[in-house]
């Protein structure tokens, strides 16, 4: 994963205390690290990185209420919430499940971009695009239609891994990603006719009705809590008979949860109901893992749905 996000306080002494605190944290001296971070916030009360790191340390120390207070301070200091303090509050049960802050996702992947493919493919055994390709081929074969698409949209396109898998079957690829640095990487592949810096929903809303035969979202829906708006827009943008294919992480319970890895997991029942409510027809629904975590497959679903 990318290096830890750091937002300078603008105060040299506060920043130095933060650096010393991080060293102590890495050495396991959490109490001393917390004390230094408190000193940093006294010097710079709006020091978002110090408050966020203090929240993490207090959580490690089992100080739930103190951690919650620190994460609230971090978000107050940075209303865009680039650290993702709101996600930590959700995990602590201090806030209800909600959408991820866009600035957090953008910052995460802007940092991740330089080593994205190495980390995802080599370290995590990422196989989402290959699984999607096979699922789309199977879905098209089942209805006796060719797996060739004139116009396709790659949501959360990242560096272009999904477009690479589908390159020979798509005439015109549009890539959409919230991270400008990911878009730069995608542009370098030469696979996309169009690229847009936007979140998935905004990217779809900017497209004309019935303007795509295929919409892909490989390892992107894990950053979306409520699938309904994206699925609804996907149906609008697809031509009749068009295909939506995506992967999600899943769990055995009901509804949607936020996992420790700060990615949403959608239950099978929730995904099926969301597809149905969007007015799409389910074509493929396979329990397959798109990536590993701690050397074990992460439970996942590979979904293909069609606009009838």
C-alpha positions as CSV (number, residue, x, y, z in Angstrom):
1,X,0.0,0.0,0.0
2,X,1.1,3.6,-0.4
3,X,3.1,5.6,2.1
4,X,1.3,7.1,5.0
5,X,-0.4,10.4,4.1
6,X,1.2,13.4,5.8
7,X,-0.3,16.9,5.8
8,X,2.1,19.4,7.3
9,X,0.8,21.6,10.1
10,X,2.8,24.6,8.8
11,X,4.6,24.7,12.2
12,X,8.2,23.3,12.0
13,X,8.3,22.3,15.7
14,X,4.9,20.5,15.5
15,X,6.0,18.7,12.4
16,X,9.2,17.6,14.1
17,X,7.3,16.3,17.1
18,X,5.1,14.3,14.7
19,X,8.2,12.8,13.1
20,X,9.6,11.8,16.5
21,X,6.2,10.4,17.4
22,X,6.0,8.2,14.3
23,X,9.5,6.8,15.1
24,X,8.3,5.9,18.6
25,X,5.2,4.4,17.2
26,X,7.1,2.2,14.8
27,X,9.3,1.1,17.7
28,X,6.3,0.1,19.7
29,X,6.4,2.9,22.4
30,X,2.8,4.0,21.9
31,X,2.4,5.9,25.1
32,X,5.4,8.1,24.4
33,X,4.3,8.6,20.8
34,X,0.8,9.7,22.0
35,X,2.3,12.2,24.3
36,X,4.4,13.7,21.6
37,X,1.4,13.9,19.3
38,X,-0.5,15.8,21.9
39,X,2.4,18.2,22.2
40,X,2.2,18.7,18.4
41,X,-1.5,19.4,18.5
42,X,-1.0,21.9,21.3
43,X,1.5,23.8,19.0
44,X,-0.8,23.4,16.0
45,X,-4.4,22.6,16.9
46,X,-5.4,22.1,13.3
47,X,-2.8,19.4,12.6
48,X,-4.9,16.8,10.9
49,X,-2.1,14.2,10.5
50,X,-1.2,14.4,14.2
51,X,-4.8,14.0,15.3
52,X,-5.4,11.1,12.9
53,X,-2.2,9.3,14.0
54,X,-3.1,9.9,17.7
55,X,-6.5,8.3,17.0
56,X,-4.8,5.2,15.6
57,X,-2.5,4.9,18.6
58,X,-5.3,5.4,21.1
59,X,-7.2,2.7,19.2
60,X,-4.1,0.4,19.5
61,X,-4.0,1.1,23.2
62,X,-7.6,0.1,23.6
63,X,-8.7,3.7,24.4
64,X,-11.9,3.7,22.2
65,X,-13.5,6.9,23.4
66,X,-10.2,8.8,23.2
67,X,-9.6,7.4,19.7
68,X,-13.0,8.6,18.6
69,X,-12.3,12.0,20.0
70,X,-9.0,12.2,18.1
71,X,-10.6,11.1,14.8
72,X,-13.3,13.7,15.2
73,X,-10.5,16.3,15.6
74,X,-8.7,15.0,12.5
75,X,-11.8,15.4,10.4
76,X,-12.5,18.9,11.8
77,X,-9.0,19.9,10.9
78,X,-9.4,18.5,7.4
79,X,-13.1,18.6,6.3
80,X,-12.2,16.9,3.0
81,X,-11.1,14.0,5.2
82,X,-8.1,12.9,3.2
83,X,-6.9,10.6,6.0
84,X,-10.3,8.8,6.1
85,X,-11.1,9.6,9.7
86,X,-14.7,9.0,9.1
87,X,-13.9,5.4,8.0
88,X,-12.2,4.8,11.3
89,X,-15.2,6.2,13.1
90,X,-17.5,3.8,11.2
91,X,-15.2,0.9,12.2
92,X,-15.4,2.0,15.8
93,X,-19.2,2.0,15.7
94,X,-19.2,5.8,16.3
95,X,-20.9,6.6,13.1
96,X,-23.3,4.8,10.7
97,X,-22.0,3.3,7.5
98,X,-21.8,5.9,4.7
99,X,-20.0,6.8,1.5
100,X,-16.2,7.1,1.5
101,X,-14.8,10.7,1.4
102,X,-13.9,11.3,-2.2
103,X,-10.7,13.2,-1.2
104,X,-9.6,10.1,0.8
105,X,-10.0,7.8,-2.2
106,X,-8.2,10.3,-4.5
107,X,-5.3,10.8,-2.1
108,X,-5.1,7.0,-1.5
109,X,-4.7,6.2,-5.2
110,X,-2.6,9.2,-6.1
111,X,-0.1,7.9,-3.6
112,X,-0.6,4.3,-4.8
113,X,-0.2,5.0,-8.5
114,X,3.6,4.6,-8.8
115,X,3.6,1.0,-7.6
116,X,0.0,0.1,-8.1
117,X,0.4,-2.8,-10.5
118,X,3.4,-4.3,-8.7
119,X,1.6,-4.2,-5.3
120,X,-1.8,-5.4,-6.7
121,X,-0.7,-8.1,-9.1
122,X,2.5,-9.4,-7.6
123,X,1.8,-8.9,-3.9
124,X,-1.9,-9.5,-3.8
125,X,-2.4,-11.9,-6.7
126,X,-5.0,-9.6,-8.3
127,X,-7.0,-11.5,-10.9
128,X,-10.2,-9.4,-11.2
129,X,-9.9,-8.4,-14.9
130,X,-9.3,-12.0,-15.9
131,X,-12.3,-13.2,-13.9
132,X,-14.5,-10.5,-15.4
133,X,-13.3,-11.3,-19.0
134,X,-14.2,-15.0,-18.5
135,X,-17.6,-14.2,-17.0
136,X,-18.5,-11.8,-19.8
137,X,-17.5,-14.4,-22.4
138,X,-19.7,-17.0,-20.6
139,X,-22.6,-14.6,-20.4
140,X,-22.4,-13.7,-24.1
141,X,-22.0,-17.3,-25.1
142,X,-25.1,-18.2,-23.1
143,X,-27.3,-15.8,-25.1
144,X,-25.5,-16.7,-28.4
145,X,-24.0,-13.2,-28.9
146,X,-20.5,-12.2,-29.7
147,X,-18.3,-10.8,-27.0
148,X,-17.3,-7.8,-29.0
149,X,-18.3,-4.3,-27.9
150,X,-18.1,-1.0,-29.9
151,X,-18.1,1.3,-26.8
152,X,-17.0,0.4,-23.3
153,X,-16.6,2.3,-20.1
154,X,-14.1,1.3,-17.5
155,X,-15.2,2.6,-14.1
156,X,-12.3,3.0,-11.6
157,X,-10.0,2.3,-14.4
158,X,-6.8,2.6,-12.4
159,X,-3.7,1.9,-14.5
160,X,-5.7,0.1,-17.2
161,X,-5.6,-3.5,-16.1
162,X,-9.3,-4.2,-17.1
163,X,-8.8,-2.5,-20.4
164,X,-5.8,-4.7,-21.1
165,X,-7.9,-7.8,-20.5
166,X,-10.7,-6.6,-22.8
167,X,-8.5,-4.7,-25.4
168,X,-9.1,-7.1,-28.3
169,X,-12.9,-7.1,-27.7
170,X,-13.5,-3.4,-27.4
171,X,-13.4,-0.8,-30.2
172,X,-13.6,2.4,-28.1
173,X,-12.6,2.5,-24.4
174,X,-13.5,5.3,-22.0
175,X,-11.7,5.3,-18.6
176,X,-13.0,7.0,-15.5
177,X,-11.1,7.3,-12.3
178,X,-11.1,9.7,-9.3
179,X,-7.3,9.8,-9.1
180,X,-5.4,12.1,-11.6
181,X,-2.2,10.1,-11.2
182,X,-4.1,6.8,-12.0
183,X,-5.5,8.5,-15.1
184,X,-1.9,9.5,-16.1
185,X,-0.9,5.8,-15.9
186,X,-4.0,4.7,-17.9
187,X,-3.2,7.3,-20.6
188,X,0.3,5.8,-21.0
189,X,-1.2,2.5,-22.0
190,X,-2.7,3.9,-25.2
191,X,-5.8,1.7,-24.6
192,X,-8.3,4.5,-24.0
193,X,-9.9,6.8,-26.5
194,X,-11.2,8.9,-23.6
195,X,-10.2,9.4,-20.0
196,X,-12.0,11.4,-17.3
197,X,-11.0,12.3,-13.7
198,X,-14.3,11.7,-11.8
199,X,-15.9,9.3,-9.4
200,X,-17.9,6.4,-11.0
201,X,-21.3,8.0,-10.5
202,X,-20.3,11.3,-11.9
203,X,-18.6,9.6,-14.8
204,X,-21.7,7.7,-15.7
205,X,-24.0,10.8,-15.3
206,X,-22.0,12.6,-17.8
207,X,-22.6,10.0,-20.5
208,X,-25.6,10.0,-22.9
209,X,-28.4,7.5,-22.6
210,X,-27.8,4.2,-24.4
211,X,-24.2,5.1,-25.3
212,X,-22.2,2.0,-24.2
213,X,-22.4,-1.7,-24.9
214,X,-20.2,-2.7,-21.9
215,X,-19.5,-1.2,-18.5
216,X,-16.7,-2.6,-16.3
217,X,-15.9,-2.0,-12.7
218,X,-13.0,-4.2,-11.6
219,X,-12.2,-3.9,-7.9
220,X,-13.9,-0.5,-7.9
221,X,-17.3,-1.3,-6.2
222,X,-15.4,-2.0,-3.0
223,X,-15.2,1.7,-2.5
224,X,-18.9,2.2,-3.0
225,X,-21.3,1.6,-0.1
226,X,-24.6,2.0,-1.8
227,X,-24.6,0.3,-5.2
228,X,-28.0,1.5,-6.3
229,X,-27.1,4.9,-7.8
230,X,-24.2,3.4,-9.8
231,X,-26.3,0.5,-11.1
232,X,-29.2,2.8,-12.0
233,X,-27.0,5.1,-14.0
234,X,-25.3,2.1,-15.6
235,X,-28.7,0.9,-16.9
236,X,-29.4,4.3,-18.3
237,X,-26.1,4.4,-20.2
238,X,-26.2,0.9,-21.5
239,X,-27.8,0.1,-24.8
240,X,-30.5,-2.6,-24.9
241,X,-28.7,-5.9,-24.5
242,X,-25.6,-4.1,-23.1
243,X,-23.6,-5.7,-20.3
244,X,-22.4,-4.5,-16.8
245,X,-19.7,-6.6,-15.2
246,X,-18.1,-5.9,-11.8
247,X,-16.4,-7.5,-8.8
248,X,-17.2,-7.0,-5.2
249,X,-15.9,-8.3,-1.9
250,X,-18.5,-10.2,0.1
251,X,-19.4,-11.6,3.5
252,X,-21.8,-14.1,4.9
253,X,-24.1,-11.7,6.7
254,X,-26.7,-9.2,5.3
255,X,-26.3,-5.9,3.6
256,X,-23.1,-3.9,3.4
257,X,-20.2,-3.8,5.9
258,X,-16.9,-1.9,6.1
259,X,-14.0,-4.3,6.6
260,X,-10.8,-3.7,8.5
261,X,-9.0,-3.1,5.2
262,X,-11.3,-0.1,4.7
263,X,-13.1,-1.6,1.7
264,X,-16.9,-2.3,1.6
265,X,-18.1,-5.9,1.4
266,X,-21.6,-6.5,-0.1
267,X,-23.6,-9.6,0.8
268,X,-24.8,-11.9,-2.0
269,X,-28.4,-11.1,-1.2
270,X,-27.7,-7.4,-1.3
271,X,-26.1,-7.6,-4.7
272,X,-28.8,-9.7,-6.2
273,X,-31.5,-7.3,-4.8
274,X,-29.6,-4.3,-6.1
275,X,-29.4,-5.7,-9.6
276,X,-33.1,-6.5,-9.6
277,X,-34.1,-3.1,-8.2
278,X,-32.0,-1.4,-10.9
279,X,-34.0,-3.3,-13.6
280,X,-31.1,-5.3,-14.8
281,X,-31.1,-9.0,-15.6
282,X,-28.5,-11.1,-13.8
283,X,-26.4,-13.2,-16.3
284,X,-23.5,-14.5,-14.2
285,X,-23.1,-14.6,-10.4
286,X,-20.0,-16.5,-9.2
287,X,-18.4,-16.7,-5.8
288,X,-14.8,-16.0,-6.9
289,X,-12.0,-14.1,-5.2
290,X,-10.4,-11.3,-7.1
291,X,-7.4,-10.8,-4.8
292,X,-5.6,-12.1,-1.7
293,X,-5.0,-10.6,1.7
294,X,-2.5,-12.0,4.2
295,X,-1.9,-14.8,1.6
296,X,-5.5,-15.9,1.7
297,X,-8.2,-15.3,-1.0
298,X,-10.6,-12.5,0.0
299,X,-14.3,-13.7,-0.4
300,X,-15.7,-12.1,-3.5
301,X,-18.3,-12.1,-6.2
302,X,-18.0,-11.8,-10.0
303,X,-21.2,-10.3,-11.4
304,X,-22.5,-9.9,-14.9
305,X,-25.9,-8.2,-15.6
306,X,-27.6,-7.2,-18.8
307,X,-30.0,-4.5,-19.8
308,X,-32.9,-6.2,-21.4
